[in-house]
């Protein structure tokens, strides 16, 4: 679909890109949302994983309704994956944020890992 040198539009920032389409979330990681999760956890003296993780149970945390709506929307955007063009700078920035907020997650060895070489 994408020929070499053909300009496409980055789905995340709308800048032109010549990179091929990839499977990616509807949104990149958003630092202010990630920090809001951290601040909420810190204010309640909880580990971040109790709020934003596989085993989190919001019914036990008394999360304000507006924040819960934000988390639900963010979760939907991050978990909805489609094929799209993403520019190099967005991929690099998203990887930096993933490293900052998610690098310490214990990975399921049964999951498929995608490694992008030579993107920096």
Secondary structure, 3 states (H helix, E strand, C coil): CCCCCCCEECCCCCCEECCCCEEEECCCCCHHHHHHHHHHHHHCCCCHHHCCCCCCCHHHCCCCHHHHHHHHHHHHHHHCEEEECCCHHHHHHHHHHHHHHHCCCCCCCCCCCCCCCCCC
